[in-house]
Amino acid sequence: MEFGDLDREQAAAADAFIESAAVPLVVSGQEPRPTARARGERVTVPPLDADEQLGVWTEAFAGVPEVPESALRDLVAQFQLPPHLVRSAGAAVARDLPGEDELDATGLAWRAGLTEARMGMDELGRRIEPQAGWGDLVLSERQLKFLREIVAHVRRRPTVYQEWGFAHTLRRGLGVTALFAGGSGTGKTLAAEVMAKELGLDLFIIDLSQVVSKYIGETEKNLRKVFDAAERGGALLLFDEADALFGKRSEVKDSHDRYANLEVSYLLMRMEAYRGLAILTTNMKQALDTAFMRRIRFVVDFPFPQESERAEIWRRVLPAQAPMKDIDPELLARLTVAGGSIRNIALSGAFLAAEEGERLRMRHMLEAARTEYLKLDRSLTPSEVHGWV
């Protein structure tokens, strides 16, 4: 029998069953279960090390000779799947080859690993299969350099930690952690999507405001579920709304504040130990305790876009095949809104034009901008829309 996370009633029923069993019984779980009976033999099963995992992957893909050992080592570095799921991935690749898929055997193996790693994750967050590339980001060269450096840290972990021995000398804090700080719509989630695509991973967005619980112990339990499922690999974790959990906790006023510190410490501990990339996002970087900030490897700021950057966002948002007349990105860039709102206005204007059976014009954009500004509790200024119509 195998036991996972049980609520109080389930745990009581399991204990009663174990106590009453009159036959030899093997119980497995992450933690030993207490019992009033004399304990039997307790066996601790360690996780497979890298060489043992490579052996499992090699055996599972023995019938797929097109997957070289170097590719199998990359799979071992990324995915931490139990043997039966590795065998399932190997069978899936053998079944799909030869086929009309554009992927070769190595690409199919990676995709099979992703498919198996997704098990248990979909119910814990919002999964995005990334489509955006570097060309979709309108950021400064300095920011892009930061993002590419983060990708390199994830991609080259096996080389630096295992082959070069840094895992032995450093021992802790080997996870790649990042904080994306900036206002709503400045490109934090889009940047995470681009990085996930570059790494060939899914992007999982976890809303921390939904994870945090007022009940002591529940937040850690929720976080444990996320990380335990994600440890299979194949996911870039993006913890949205970090402000729901983080804050300046230097003044501990009551027991709940003390426990909140433990919750933050638990999150950072799991992030630092996570085999992949874990990112926190915040709209209020100044509200985060500097003691917590020091435990984050990368901090990337996403400032509000300047007018020239807004014009570039407009140019990239408007599809070349869309029927347009007199649409001027330079005029549209006078709107003091971030990329998220720009996308909303462009899309709403397009629907207004399509409903009229017209080409997309500045007057459609003006009407869409008014609607977006109402949502933001703002009013358009004459300087923003001067010369539009």
Summary of the structure (lengths in Angstrom):
residues: 389
radius of gyration: 25.3
end to end distance: 71.7
largest distance: 86.1
contacts: 1075
relative contact order: 0.09
helix: 51%
strand: 10%
